[in-house]
Amino acid sequence: MNPLVLSVTIPSSVFQFQIGSAEEIAQAPAAGIPELQPLHYYAGDWEDEIPGKPGMRRTESAAWILQGRFLRQSWSVEQGDGSPTASGLTLMTFDTESRVYRHWSFLATGSVIENEGVWDAATRTFSWSHRSTDTDVVTTTGSFAEEGTQVWSIVKTDVHGKILREVTGRSRKKTVPTLKAA
């Protein structure tokens, strides 16, 4: 498999890394950076339920890479109506210099979305946001109040706070069946 080479620019620094081989997978977030631990809620394989969209199927799979410093999430959405499948790759981390969560999404369409995030430990909720235009803001929240479940929303608002678009859903972590000895 050919590695995917990504260059990510963070103010005052540029770094490059490769994603691809199986030996890059880490079992947990890097030790010594406790802020990475909440991102572990996203790890694993997930399937979404989206109200009002019975034919739509969205799946995600996330694993720690690069010695546990980044969480890589691959995702796809099948519309169920014959439309092409949408897919992408997301990288999440905690920027120790800026003291902020970062989230980059790379879509198969060629779009790149960069979010900054905030973790609320009391509610076990991440809030991510980015500007989609000079005036519109997209905020994605993911709440992990119940183990193995994420309740999420994506809300796009204009400069006056008026909701332009909203999608909500629930993701359930897939469990791996265990084999029992006979």
CORFEN-V533094 format. One record per residue. N is the residue number from 1. OMEGA is omega in whole degrees, 0 to 359 (NA if undefined). BURIAL is I if it has 9 or more other ideal C-beta (glycine too) atoms within 8 Angstrom, else O. D_FIRST is the distance of its C-alpha to the first C-alpha in Angstrom with 1 decimal. Layout:
n->{N/N}
omega->{OMEGA/OMEGA}
burial->{BURIAL/BURIAL}
d_first->{D_FIRST/D_FIRST}
This chain:
n->{1/2/3/4/5/6/7/8/9/10/11/12/13/14/15/16/17/18/19/20/21/22/23/24/25/26/27/28/29/30/31/32/33/34/35/36/37/38/39/40/41/42/43/44/45/46/47/48/49/50/51/52/53/54/55/56/57/58/59/60/61/62/63/64/65/66/67/68/69/70/71/72/73/74/75/76/77/78/79/80/81/82/83/84/85/86/87/88/89/90/91/92/93/94/95/96/97/98/99/100/101/102/103/104/105/106/107/108/109/110/111/112/113/114/115/116/117/118/119/120/121/122/123/124/125/126/127/128/129/130/131/132/133/134/135/136/137/138/139/140/141/142/143/144/145/146/147/148/149/150/151/152/153/154/155/156/157/158/159/160/161/162/163/164/165/166/167/168/169/170/171/172/173/174/175/176/177/178/179/180/181/182}
omega->{178/181/174/181/182/170/181/180/173/182/179/178/176/177/178/176/179/177/177/189/184/182/178/183/176/182/186/176/180/176/177/176/185/180/178/186/179/178/181/176/180/185/177/181/186/173/186/170/181/182/178/181/187/181/183/178/178/178/177/175/184/179/178/178/176/177/176/180/181/172/179/180/173/182/175/179/174/185/181/181/180/177/178/177/174/180/179/180/179/173/179/177/170/179/185/178/182/180/180/173/179/187/178/176/179/184/180/178/182/179/175/180/178/180/166/185/178/177/174/184/182/181/184/184/169/171/180/178/174/174/177/173/178/185/184/179/175/179/177/176/176/182/182/184/180/182/178/180/173/173/187/174/174/184/176/180/176/184/180/180/179/180/179/181/179/176/178/178/180/176/178/179/176/178/178/180/178/179/179/179/181/NA}
burial->{O/O/O/O/O/I/O/I/O/I/O/O/O/O/O/O/O/O/I/O/O/O/O/I/O/I/O/O/I/I/O/O/I/O/I/I/O/I/I/I/I/I/I/O/O/I/I/I/O/I/O/O/O/O/O/I/I/I/I/I/I/I/I/I/I/O/O/I/I/I/I/I/I/I/I/I/I/O/I/O/O/O/O/O/O/I/I/I/I/I/I/I/I/I/I/O/O/O/O/I/I/I/I/I/I/I/I/O/O/O/O/O/O/O/I/I/I/O/I/I/O/O/O/I/I/I/I/I/I/I/O/O/O/O/O/I/I/I/I/I/I/I/I/I/O/O/O/O/I/I/I/I/I/I/I/I/I/O/O/O/O/O/O/O/O/O/O/I/I/I/I/I/I/O/O/O/O/O/O/O/O/O}
d_first->{0.0/3.8/6.3/9.2/12.3/15.5/19.1/21.6/25.3/27.8/31.4/32.1/28.6/25.2/22.1/18.4/15.4/11.7/10.0/6.8/7.5/10.1/12.7/13.3/15.0/18.8/21.5/23.8/24.6/25.4/28.9/31.5/30.6/32.5/31.8/28.2/29.5/30.5/26.9/26.1/28.0/25.0/22.6/21.8/21.6/24.2/25.9/28.4/31.9/33.1/36.9/38.1/34.7/34.8/32.2/29.6/26.8/24.7/22.2/20.5/18.3/18.6/17.7/18.6/16.2/17.1/19.9/21.2/22.1/20.2/19.8/16.7/17.8/16.0/18.7/19.8/23.3/24.7/28.1/29.6/31.5/29.1/27.8/24.2/22.0/21.6/18.6/17.5/16.3/19.0/19.3/22.6/24.5/28.0/29.0/31.3/33.0/33.9/34.3/32.6/29.7/27.0/24.7/22.4/21.1/18.8/19.6/17.9/21.2/20.5/23.0/22.8/25.2/26.3/28.6/30.8/31.8/34.6/34.7/38.0/38.3/41.5/40.0/36.4/35.4/32.9/34.0/31.6/32.9/32.2/34.3/33.1/35.9/38.7/40.6/38.5/36.8/34.2/34.5/32.2/33.5/32.1/34.6/33.8/37.5/36.9/34.4/31.3/32.4/31.7/34.2/33.0/34.3/33.3/36.4/36.9/40.3/42.2/44.2/47.0/44.9/45.3/42.5/40.8/38.1/37.4/34.9/35.2/33.5/32.8/29.5/29.7/27.3/26.2/27.4/25.9/28.6/30.0/31.1/34.7/36.2/38.8}
